[in-house]
Amino acid sequence: MNSTKMDTDIISDLPEALICHILSFLTTKEAALTSLLSQKWRYLFAFVPNLDFDDFVCWRSQLFYRDMNEVHRDFMDFVDRVLGLQGNSTIDRFSLKCNGRYPVRVSSWISNVIERGVSDLDLRGTVVSNHSMPSSVFVSKLLVRLRIENANAVVIDSAHVFLPKLKTLHLNSVVFGDGDSCLVKLISGCPVLEELVMIDLRWDGYYWNRSVSSKTLKRLTVCSEDVLEIKSPDRFSFDTPNLVYFKYSDHVAEKYETMNFASLVEARIGLLMRSHPCVVNDATNLFMGISNVQILHLFANTLEVLTFCCEPIPVFKNLIQLTVRTHGDLGWESLPALLKNCPKLETLVFEGLYHKSTIKCEDADGCLCKSSEVDIRSCLSSSPVKVLKMLNFGDVPFYSEEKEKWTAQVKYFLETMPNLEHLILCYHSLFDEDLKSQLERLVPRGASPKCRIQLTNM
């Protein structure tokens, strides 16, 4: 090959607009390094439509070489320089992760990119210290995606909200300055909102009445990751007729009011009971509201909620796939009644077969575990389930009492469930081929003699 052709800088000969488009796939820090290549490349990085600034990366990479305050100042100066070089050029995405040491400058950056028509705004860290977010964030005519992940700051406290194009809103660890009315105002100001994520939100007030009402919302995540939170929400309402995906993880609220999930397809529920023995909140209305769901994932503590906080367990008339996460400190008392109320269930998935023995284990239909006292559980012998899948099966030590219990449980399912067509055991470790042979020998004598056994890696 001609050496002259090999030495040709093909990329530098490309149009500047195309080079900027290529640089937009890099982080801003990586793109800035190209300024060292030649005079032509010196300022090109500043004109990419996507900007990604991460103060924490700069701080970690230089912590042992320079003073921390100096590193932060250099970061601020760098952002100022890039935005200054861009002038009023259009910007598509602006991502900022910093510690909010200079809230006035940070607020000016946010206002700057809002004025320039940014459509994707991602703000993480204590970006505005103890100051409220600039009000321009909540009256942008062009924002399509907004993420605010803050710490110890009253962020949502705007007098006016108008986000006519916003489709995705992600809020993590922020405080609402005006209680529930602020959340209502925020959602109502987003007329085309399709996805809402709310994680570890706080309300600046004693009463925690939470209401989510939107006719356009399709995906909703509500999670409280602080299991030691002192107080449950007082009241919760969901008026979301077009929602198709719902993830909800929190302590059981004191009351569930409007529950409109008319179009729901998939739900992931992780509810916790209060530890106070005299307080048992009622979650029946919530489960009634999601009873038309087709795919349901229950976290381990939700089984306990169904046992003590839901009466009666509703009929899940459309449910075709149920996933149950198990835990060694929790029993399965609610599972028989739940399975009886799933007339169309086709796939049942267990994330582990961890199980706590209770007095219900010795009662007919009181549990699903293998018991020497009771041979047949009617909820299993009448089960419509065709596919039974066990995740994390290889997590149990090969030679252990727990492994024997899991094996006995799987055999029990094979002996009892008449419509099984496929049994899948998922391993992280090496397959237990001997177990597969045992199960295959059991199949002809089981309740479903045509069941296929499969061992697979996760």
Buried (B, 14 or more C-beta within 10 A) or exposed (E): EEEEEEEEEEEEEEEEEEBBBBBBEBBBBEBBEBBEEEEBBEEBBBBBBBBBBBBEBBBEEBEEEEEEEEBBEEBBEBBEEBBEEBEEEEBBBBBBBBBBBBBEBBBEBBBBBBEBBBBBBBBBBBBBBEBBBBBBBBBBEBBBBBBBBBBEBBBBBBEEBEBEBBBBBBBBBBBBBBBBEBBBBBBEBBBEBBBBBBBBBBBEBEEBBBBBBBEBBBBBBBBBEEEEBEEBBBBBBBBBBBBBBBBBBBBBBBBBBBBBBEEBBBBBBBBBBBEEEEEEBBBBBBBBBBBBBBBBBBBBBBBBBBBBBBEEBBBBEBBBBBBBBBBEEBBBBBBBBBBBBBEEBBBBBBBBBBBBEBEBBBBBBBBBBBBEEBEEBEBBEBBBBBBBBBBBBBBBEEEEEBBEBBBEBBBBBBBBBBBBEBBBBBBEEEBBEEBBEBBEEBBEEBBBEEBEBEBEEE
